[in-house]
Every structure is written in structure tokens, then in C-alpha cells.
Amino acid sequence: MDDSERAVFAPFRPRRGRRVAIACAVLSVVVFTVVALVLPGPAEAGNWKVGDRVFFIAIGVAFAVGLWRFAALRAVPTRESLTVRNLLFSRTVEWSSILDLNFAGGDPWVTLDLDDGDTLAVMAIQRADAEFGQSEASRLAAIVQALGPSASSPEVTRD
């Protein structure tokens, strides 16, 4: 795979949402840990015991895990298929089963219309990323056009 093909098939990842999710995940763990440590325990005439503090820190870690899933959004194209990892599920679709790509109006992310009548959100390409999101949507559209059901040859070029 040469450099131009590597650039075309680079994974899609959000930028702004990823940065915000990572920062909030770290902040969540730090804040919940600090609060758990400064809550008054039995020695300070308080009601917070060790188990309560551990549980409080665990809540911060749980928030961080949820935010990590948001930071892990991606879509990985190959010559054969597109693997989309969203918040809860991952799905791999063949290029030939993608009928259309939508990123219109106020859509928060790209959606793919599939030949089985289903719609698949590609949360890795987001409107919040402004021009970057638009260029990534265009790149995905070019790949779909080149490798999708109407493609006459499997050549992919970058504009």
C-alpha cells in the first residue's frame, strides 16, 4: 500500500468530540477522587467510611469509561469493507451494500443507507468538527463512489 492509498484508507475519527471526551474522562476521575478523599470520615465526625469513598471513586471511573467509549469512535475503511465503531456496537459493511451517504442540514454525523433497508450512523464523522468533518465526509463519499455498488472499477483516488 503506497502513501496515497494509505491516506485514502486512513481511519475516520472525530477531533473535537474526542478531545472533549478524553478531557472530561480525566477530569471525572480526578474530581471524584479528590471529593472522595476530602469528605469527612468518622475521625472528623462525618459519616463517610472507606467503602463509601471507594464507591464514590468508582462512580468517577464509570463516567470515565462511558466517555472513553465516545473517544473511541472510529470508522476503518479497507478495500473490501467499512468497519464502524459507534458508542455501543461495531458493524462491518461491504462497500457494495452501501447505497447512499447522508450528511445534510443539521445531521450531527454521517449516516449510510444500506441495501438491507437499514441506516448506519458513522459517528466518527461529526458536524461538530466543521470543515474537517465535511472533508472527511467527502473522503468517505469518494470511497463509497469508487468501491460501492455503482463502481465500475476498484480504483480510489484522492481529490
C-alpha positions as CSV (number, residue, x, y, z in Angstrom):
1,M,0.0,0.0,0.0
2,D,1.6,3.3,-1.1
3,D,1.3,6.6,0.8
4,S,-1.6,8.0,-1.3
5,E,-3.6,4.8,-0.8
6,R,-2.8,4.8,2.9
7,A,-4.1,8.4,3.1
8,V,-7.4,7.4,1.4
9,F,-7.9,4.4,3.7
10,A,-6.9,6.2,6.9
11,P,-9.3,5.6,9.8
12,F,-12.0,8.2,10.4
13,R,-12.0,9.7,13.9
14,P,-13.7,12.7,15.4
15,R,-11.5,15.5,16.6
16,R,-13.4,17.9,18.8
17,G,-15.6,15.3,20.5
18,R,-12.6,13.0,21.1
19,R,-10.6,15.8,22.8
20,V,-13.6,16.8,24.9
21,A,-14.4,13.2,25.9
22,I,-10.8,12.5,26.9
23,A,-10.5,15.7,29.0
24,C,-13.8,15.1,30.7
25,A,-12.9,11.4,31.5
26,V,-9.7,12.5,33.2
27,L,-11.5,15.3,35.0
28,S,-14.2,12.9,36.1
29,V,-11.7,10.6,37.8
30,V,-9.7,13.4,39.3
31,V,-12.8,15.3,40.7
32,F,-14.5,12.2,42.1
33,T,-11.2,11.0,43.7
34,V,-10.5,14.4,45.3
35,V,-14.0,14.7,46.6
36,A,-13.9,11.2,48.0
37,L,-10.7,11.9,49.8
38,V,-11.8,15.2,51.4
39,L,-15.2,14.0,52.5
40,P,-15.3,13.9,56.3
41,G,-14.8,10.4,57.7
42,P,-15.6,9.0,61.2
43,A,-12.4,10.6,62.6
44,E,-13.7,14.1,61.5
45,A,-17.2,13.5,62.9
46,G,-18.5,12.6,59.4
47,N,-20.4,9.6,58.0
48,W,-18.2,8.7,55.1
49,K,-16.5,5.3,55.5
50,V,-13.8,3.7,53.3
51,G,-16.4,1.7,51.3
52,D,-18.3,5.0,50.6
53,R,-15.2,6.6,49.3
54,V,-14.3,3.7,47.1
55,F,-17.8,3.6,45.7
56,F,-17.6,7.4,45.0
57,I,-14.3,6.9,43.1
58,A,-15.9,4.0,41.2
59,I,-18.6,6.3,40.0
60,G,-16.0,8.7,38.6
61,V,-14.3,5.7,36.9
62,A,-17.7,4.6,35.4
63,F,-18.2,8.1,34.0
64,A,-14.7,7.9,32.5
65,V,-15.4,4.5,30.9
66,G,-18.5,5.9,29.2
67,L,-16.6,8.9,28.0
68,W,-13.8,6.7,26.7
69,R,-16.3,4.9,24.5
70,F,-17.2,8.2,23.0
71,A,-13.5,9.0,22.5
72,A,-13.0,5.6,20.8
73,L,-15.5,6.3,17.9
74,R,-14.0,5.4,14.6
75,A,-14.6,4.0,11.1
76,V,-11.9,2.0,9.4
77,P,-12.1,1.6,5.6
78,T,-10.4,-1.2,3.7
79,R,-10.6,-2.2,0.1
80,E,-13.3,-4.7,1.0
81,S,-15.4,-3.1,3.7
82,L,-16.0,-0.3,6.3
83,T,-15.9,-1.2,10.0
84,V,-17.8,1.4,12.1
85,R,-17.4,1.5,15.8
86,N,-20.1,3.6,17.5
87,L,-20.8,4.0,21.2
88,L,-22.3,0.6,21.8
89,F,-21.8,-1.6,18.8
90,S,-19.3,-2.2,15.9
91,R,-20.5,-3.2,12.5
92,T,-18.7,-4.1,9.3
93,V,-20.4,-3.5,6.0
94,E,-19.2,-4.3,2.5
95,W,-18.9,-1.4,0.1
96,S,-21.4,-3.0,-2.3
97,S,-24.1,-2.8,0.4
98,I,-23.8,1.0,0.9
99,L,-26.4,2.7,-1.3
100,D,-26.1,6.3,-0.2
101,L,-24.2,8.6,2.3
102,N,-26.1,11.4,4.0
103,F,-24.6,14.4,5.9
104,A,-27.2,17.0,5.2
105,G,-28.6,20.0,7.1
106,G,-28.4,19.6,10.9
107,D,-27.3,15.9,10.9
108,P,-24.8,15.5,13.8
109,W,-22.9,12.8,11.9
110,V,-22.8,10.9,8.6
111,T,-25.4,8.2,8.0
112,L,-25.2,5.4,5.5
113,D,-28.2,3.9,3.7
114,L,-27.7,0.2,3.3
115,D,-29.1,-2.3,0.8
116,D,-31.0,-4.2,3.5
117,G,-33.1,-1.1,4.3
118,D,-31.1,-0.3,7.4
119,T,-29.4,3.0,8.2
120,L,-26.0,3.1,9.9
121,A,-24.7,6.1,11.8
122,V,-21.0,6.8,11.3
123,M,-20.4,8.8,14.5
124,A,-16.7,9.1,13.7
125,I,-17.5,11.9,11.1
126,Q,-19.2,14.7,13.0
127,R,-20.6,18.1,12.1
128,A,-19.0,19.5,15.3
129,D,-15.7,19.1,13.5
130,A,-16.7,21.8,11.0
131,E,-14.5,21.8,7.8
132,F,-12.6,18.7,9.0
133,G,-15.9,16.8,9.3
134,Q,-17.0,18.0,5.9
135,S,-13.8,16.9,4.3
136,E,-13.9,13.5,6.0
137,A,-17.5,13.1,4.7
138,S,-16.3,13.9,1.2
139,R,-13.5,11.4,1.5
140,L,-15.9,8.7,2.6
141,A,-18.3,9.6,-0.2
142,A,-15.4,9.3,-2.7
143,I,-14.5,5.8,-1.4
144,V,-18.2,4.8,-1.5
145,Q,-18.4,6.0,-5.1
146,A,-15.3,4.2,-6.1
147,L,-15.9,0.9,-4.3
148,G,-19.7,0.9,-3.8
149,P,-22.4,-0.9,-5.8
150,S,-22.2,1.5,-8.8
151,A,-18.4,1.3,-9.1
152,S,-17.1,0.0,-12.4
153,S,-13.5,-0.4,-11.2
154,P,-12.0,-0.6,-7.7
155,E,-9.7,2.4,-8.2
156,V,-9.7,5.0,-5.4
157,T,-8.2,8.4,-6.0
158,R,-8.0,11.4,-3.7
159,D,-9.0,14.8,-4.8
